[in-house]
Amino acid sequence: MKTRTKIWLTKNGKSLIGEGKAALLKSIDEEKSLNKACKKINISYKRAWLMLKKIEESAGQPIVISVRGGSKQGTFLTDYAKEILAEYDARKKITHETIDDKTFWEGAGLVITARNQIAGKIVDIELGDVISKLKISTEPSVVTSVITTEAVKKLNIKKDDHVFAIIKSTEVMIAKK
């Protein structure tokens, strides 16, 4: 099983670009031709123009410049379109690196949407050299989590701290409130 994400950039509550529009902008930037870009990503010329118009409506400014005739003819991205594309790529990269990083949630500043998180209170800590055991009262039960001693220190976890036990099928992670 794999995790998949979709990224959209919005402006004033309106969708600016997502995967399809980003692919179109990248293809235009590479090909310097809307027609060639359409062929490359296998969409119709009309669909591409509609996508560009939608981006321009949301952005409130031009996204492409078309130059006709001469040796410098073609379709080119505006500086703003290049900024949007760079921002999209950066956010997509960060999101995928985060999701693919198996240790990310251990050090994250608790922004998580997992449905399987349980609020509790630390009732006992057994610190080891490398691994520590935490007991969390979750009323009416006590959950035990084995995490690195480094994580306990990094989160500054102490007895009576309020935490979230984040349950995965193979482990219980800890996040401090």
Secondary structure, DSSP 8 states (H G I E B T S, - for coil): --------EEETTEEEE-HHHHHHHHHHHHHS-HHHHHHHHT--HHHHHHHHHHHHHHHTS--EEEE-SSTT-EEEE-HHHHHHHHHHHHHHHHHHHHHH-TTHHHHS-S----S-EEEEEEEEEE--SSEEEEEEE-SS-EEEEEEEHHHHHHTT--TT-EEEEEE-SS-EEEEE-
